[in-house]
Amino acid sequence: MTFIKEQKTVYKTVLSDLQGAWQNLRAAAEEKHPFPESDRLIFQIDEAMSWENVRDLSNMKKVLLVIHNMAQQAKAPAEVLEGIEMVKIELDEVFEALAEGKIT
């Protein structure tokens, strides 16, 4: 009987990078909490990371815009704004990979 060995290499994908960016954004928001609108912002971040939005990336993009606008208006800390920008970059890469057929 043969055993399947665990792969030694980890394959990174644009989707895992996106997930990591969302996790980093949430961690930054929690670390800087409390700041104006931080509770609402963390709620929206959790909403964006929900299963419903993971399955509908175009809706995730809309929720990211809401998060961005809330953070700008609340004058959120720089780390939170940087986290939002990283999520936007990773989400754009996901849409690019979808358009190129690299992921389905």
N, C-alpha and C positions, 0 to 999 in steps of 0.2 A: 504494500500500500504506500502510495506516495503522499507526501504532505506538501501543501502549498505554502511556500515561504512568504513571509512578510516582505513587501517591497522596501528596499533600502532608500529609495529616492522619493521625495515628496514632490508631487506635481502641483505647482501653484497655478491657479486659474484666475481669471478676472473676477469670477464670482466670489472666490474666497478672499481676494483682495478687497472687494466691495464690502463683504461681511466684516473684515478686519477694520476697515475705515469707519463703519458704523459703530463698532465696538469701541474704537478709540474716541470717537466723538462723544459717545455716551459717558465714557470714563472721564473725559475732560469736563463735561457738564456736571457730573457728580462731584468731581474734585473741586471745582470752582463754586459749587452751590454753597450758600445761597447768593444769588444775584437777581436783579429784577427779571421776572418771568421765568426763572429757572425751573420751577415745578412744571409749568406748562410746556416748556421746551423739552424737558426730559420725557414728559408724556408723549409729545409728538415724535420724539426720536424712537421711543418704544413702538409707537404706532407704525412708523416707517419700517421698522424691523420685523413687523408682524408677518405671519404666514401669508395673509391676504395680499400684502404689498410685495412680498418676495415673489409671489406668483404673478403679479401684475406690475412689472417694472415701470410702465408708463405712469401708473398711479404713485409709485414710489417717488418718481421725479416730481410730481405735483406736491407731495408731502414735503419733500426736500425744499421746495420753493417756499412753502409755508414756514418751515423751520428757519430758513435763511432770513426771511422777512422779519420773523419774530426776534431773532437774535440781533439783527441790525437795529431794529427799533428799540430794543431793550439795552442796546450798547453792551452786549455780552462780552466777556473777557476774550482777549486775543486768541487764547488756546481753543476756545469753542469755535470762534470764527474760522480759524485755521482748520479745525476738524471738519467743519461744514464744507470748506473748499476741497479738502481731500476726498470726502464722500462724493462731491460733484465730479471730480476728476475720475474717480474709479467708476462711477455710474456712467459717465460718458464713454469710458473704455469698454464697459459691458455692452452698451448700445452699438459701439463700433464693431466689437466681436460678433454680435448678433447679425449686423448688416453684412459682415464678411463671411458669415456662415461658419465661424470658428466654434460657436456654441449654438445650441438650439433650445 
